[in-house]
């Protein structure tokens, strides 16, 4: 149990800041459909294991893990996600026929990290185990999970140099919120996590993110179809994981590329699927 006065005061301020942000978040079109569920807790139910998968990549990873679970006793598992793309994948990749019959699965939106909301949500779910995929590190979530004596694991954990720098600047907070165990995808990631969360057990594991993408036959593009879409005689430039703030610069980059190498194909893969329409 964390009784540090500084931490308690920090969460009072953190809670207030979230409340001030809510009116602006409510106006966000991307959050409109799930907004109410992300600030309420009444729709949740008890779960033995809670898995948080932020977006598409993490959701595929969650599905990969769940499809391979064969519990000997009945197990209630909650999987939450943060994005509409993640929710869509969960609903198609994790139907009841795809997982073991002993698993009682529920899919929900991940609540905003508002201390008041998170505290109520964790009291209702009361998970024995929390599994965070990759870099899902939220202060209120970690704090109230620890208060609940829930075992916290970060799996397939990654921590970029930029994120590591930010976390180290606020280490005075994170040192009180250590997960129980972190399985990092590289020695470098493991070292970074060890410095942010000194009390956690940190080990390495193979990166299973891309192994987890179980593509259905309907989604597969054959080699012949690919040849029709992309002429094999032309060079191909791929701009991947592009974000909205970068799009104006990307347009200039594309123009410069085409001036120098006019006969080629440029493929753009936005970070968020809703940005596809902007490129049409």
C-alpha positions in Angstrom: 0.0 0.0 0.0 1.4 3.4 -1.0 0.9 6.0 1.7 3.5 8.6 0.5 2.0 12.1 1.1 3.6 13.5 -2.1 2.0 10.8 -4.2 -1.4 11.3 -2.7 -1.2 15.1 -3.4 0.1 14.4 -6.9 -3.0 12.3 -7.7 -5.3 15.0 -6.4 -3.8 17.5 -8.8 -3.7 14.9 -11.6 -7.4 14.1 -11.1 -8.2 17.8 -11.2 -6.2 18.3 -14.5 -8.1 15.4 -16.1 -11.5 16.9 -15.1 -10.4 20.2 -16.7 -9.6 18.4 -19.9 -12.8 16.4 -20.1 -14.9 19.1 -21.9 -12.3 19.3 -24.6 -12.0 15.5 -25.0 -15.8 15.3 -25.2 -15.7 17.5 -28.3 -13.1 15.2 -30.0 -14.9 13.4 -32.9 -12.6 10.4 -32.6 -13.7 9.9 -29.0 -17.4 10.6 -29.4 -18.7 7.1 -29.6 -16.8 5.7 -26.6 -16.4 8.8 -24.5 -19.1 7.9 -21.9 -17.8 4.4 -21.4 -14.3 5.7 -20.8 -15.3 8.0 -17.9 -17.8 5.6 -16.3 -17.2 2.3 -14.4 -20.7 0.9 -13.9 -20.6 -1.3 -17.1 -17.6 -3.3 -15.9 -17.7 -6.6 -14.1 -15.3 -8.9 -12.1 -12.4 -10.3 -14.0 -9.5 -12.6 -13.0 -7.1 -11.2 -15.6 -7.2 -7.7 -17.2 -5.3 -7.2 -20.5 -4.7 -3.7 -21.9 -3.9 -3.5 -25.6 -3.7 0.1 -26.8 -4.1 -0.2 -30.5 -3.9 -2.6 -33.5 -0.5 -4.1 -32.9 -1.1 -4.7 -29.2 -4.6 -6.1 -30.0 -3.1 -8.7 -32.3 -0.6 -9.6 -29.6 -3.5 -10.0 -27.1 -5.4 -12.2 -29.5 -2.2 -14.3 -30.1 -1.8 -14.9 -26.3 -5.5 -15.6 -25.6 -5.8 -18.1 -28.5 -3.0 -20.1 -26.9 -4.4 -20.2 -23.4 -5.9 -23.4 -22.1 -6.9 -22.9 -18.5 -7.8 -25.9 -16.5 -10.4 -23.9 -14.5 -12.9 -21.2 -15.6 -11.2 -17.9 -16.1 -12.8 -14.5 -16.5 -10.6 -12.3 -18.8 -11.2 -8.6 -19.7 -9.4 -7.1 -22.7 -9.5 -3.4 -23.1 -8.3 -1.1 -25.9 -7.9 2.6 -26.6 -8.7 3.0 -30.3 -11.6 2.2 -32.6 -9.3 0.2 -34.8 -8.3 -1.9 -31.8 -11.9 -2.5 -30.8 -12.8 -3.5 -34.4 -10.0 -6.1 -34.5 -10.9 -7.4 -31.0 -14.5 -8.0 -32.1 -13.4 -10.0 -35.2 -10.3 -11.8 -33.9 -11.6 -12.8 -30.5 -15.0 -14.4 -31.0 -15.9 -17.1 -28.5 -15.2 -20.0 -30.9 -11.6 -18.8 -31.3 -10.7 -19.2 -27.6 -10.7 -22.0 -25.0 -14.2 -22.9 -23.6 -13.0 -22.2 -20.1 -12.3 -18.5 -20.8 -15.2 -16.1 -20.1 -14.1 -13.2 -22.3 -15.3 -9.6 -22.1 -14.1 -6.7 -24.4 -14.4 -3.1 -23.2 -12.9 0.4 -23.8 -10.0 1.3 -21.7 -11.0 4.0 -19.2 -9.3 7.4 -19.2 -6.6 7.5 -16.5 -8.7 9.7 -14.3 -7.9 8.7 -10.7 -11.6 8.8 -9.6 -12.7 6.6 -12.6 -9.7 4.2 -12.3 -10.2 3.7 -8.6 -13.9 2.8 -9.0 -13.1 0.6 -12.1 -10.4 -1.4 -10.3 -12.6 -2.0 -7.3 -15.3 -3.5 -9.6 -13.0 -5.5 -11.8 -10.8 -6.5 -8.9 -8.2 -8.3 -11.1 -5.7 -10.7 -9.7 -3.4 -10.1 -12.6 -3.0 -7.0 -14.9 -1.2 -7.5 -18.2 0.0 -4.4 -20.0 1.3 -4.8 -23.5 4.3 -2.9 -24.8 4.3 0.6 -23.2 1.0 1.1 -21.5 2.2 3.0 -18.5 -0.5 5.1 -16.8 0.1 6.5 -13.3 -3.4 6.3 -11.8 -3.8 2.7 -13.2 -0.5 1.5 -11.7 -1.2 3.3 -8.4 -4.7 1.8 -7.8 -3.7 -1.6 -9.1 -0.9 -1.6 -6.4 -3.4 -0.5 -3.8 -5.6 -3.4 -4.9 -2.6 -5.8 -4.6 -3.0 -6.8 -8.2 0.1 -8.5 -9.8 1.2 -6.2 -12.7 3.1 -7.4 -15.7 4.4 -5.5 -18.8 4.8 -8.0 -21.6 6.7 -7.4 -24.9 7.8 -4.2 -23.3 9.5 -1.5 -25.3 10.7 2.0 -24.2 12.1 4.4 -26.8 14.9 6.7 -26.0 12.5 9.7 -26.1 10.0 8.1 -23.8 12.8 6.9 -21.5 14.0 10.5 -21.2 10.5 11.8 -20.2 10.0 9.0 -17.7 13.4 9.7 -16.1 12.5 13.3 -15.6 9.4 12.2 -13.6 11.1 9.2 -11.9 10.2 10.7 -8.5 6.6 9.5 -9.4 7.3 6.2 -11.2 9.6 4.9 -8.5 6.5 4.4 -6.3 4.5 2.7 -9.1 6.7 -0.2 -10.1 5.0 -3.2 -11.8 5.9 -6.6 -10.4 7.6 -7.9 -13.6 8.6 -6.5 -16.9 9.5 -8.6 -20.0 11.4 -6.4 -22.4 12.1 -7.1 -26.1 15.7 -6.1 -25.9 18.6 -5.6 -23.5 18.5 -1.9 -24.1 14.8 -1.7 -23.4 15.4 -3.8 -20.2 18.1 -1.4 -19.0 15.8 1.6 -19.5 12.9 -0.1 -17.6 15.3 -1.0 -14.8 16.2 2.6 -14.3 12.6 3.9 -14.4 11.2 1.1 -12.2 14.0 0.1 -9.8 11.8 -2.3 -7.8 10.5 -4.3 -10.7 11.9 -7.6 -11.9 13.1 -6.9 -15.4 14.0 -9.7 -17.9 14.1 -10.0 -21.7 11.9 -12.0 -24.1 11.7 -12.4 -27.9 9.6 -9.7 -29.6 6.4 -11.6 -30.5 4.5 -8.6 -31.9 4.8 -9.5 -35.6 4.5 -13.2 -35.0 1.1 -12.4 -33.5 -0.4 -11.0 -36.6 -2.7 -13.8 -37.7 -3.9 -12.7 -41.1 -7.1 -14.2 -42.4 -7.2 -15.6 -46.0 -9.6 -12.9 -47.0 -7.1 -10.2 -46.1 -4.2 -11.8 -48.0 -3.1 -10.1 -51.3 -1.7 -12.7 -53.7 1.6 -12.1 -55.5 -0.4 -11.7 -58.8 -2.7 -9.1 -57.3 0.3 -7.2 -55.9 1.9 -7.2 -59.4 -1.2 -5.6 -60.8 -1.2 -2.9 -58.1 2.5 -2.2 -58.1 4.5 -2.6 -61.4 7.5 -4.8 -60.7 9.7 -2.7 -63.0 9.3 0.5 -60.9 11.1 1.3 -57.7 9.0 1.4 -54.6 9.3 4.0 -51.8 7.4 3.3 -48.5 6.4 6.0 -46.1 5.2 4.1 -43.0 3.5 5.1 -39.7 2.9 8.6 -40.8 1.0 11.0 -38.5 -1.3 13.9 -39.2 1.1 16.7 -38.0 3.7 15.3 -40.5 1.4 15.2 -43.6 2.3 18.7 -44.9 6.0 17.9 -44.7 5.4 14.5 -46.3 3.7 16.1 -49.3 6.7 18.3 -49.9 9.0 15.2 -49.5 6.9 13.3 -52.0 7.2 16.2 -54.5 11.0 16.3 -54.0 11.3 12.5 -54.5 9.2 12.6 -57.7 11.3 15.4 -59.1 14.5 13.4 -58.6 13.0 10.0 -59.4 9.8 10.5 -61.3 9.2 6.9 -62.4 8.4 5.2 -59.2 5.6 4.1 -56.8 5.1 5.8 -53.4 3.1 3.9 -50.8 1.8 5.7 -47.7 0.8 3.8 -44.6 -0.7 6.2 -42.0 -0.2 5.4 -38.3 -4.0 5.8 -37.7 -6.5 4.2 -40.2 -8.9 7.1 -40.1 -6.3 9.2 -41.9 -6.6 7.1 -45.0 -9.4 9.3 -46.3 -7.1 12.4 -46.2 -4.8 10.7 -48.7 -7.5 9.7 -51.2 
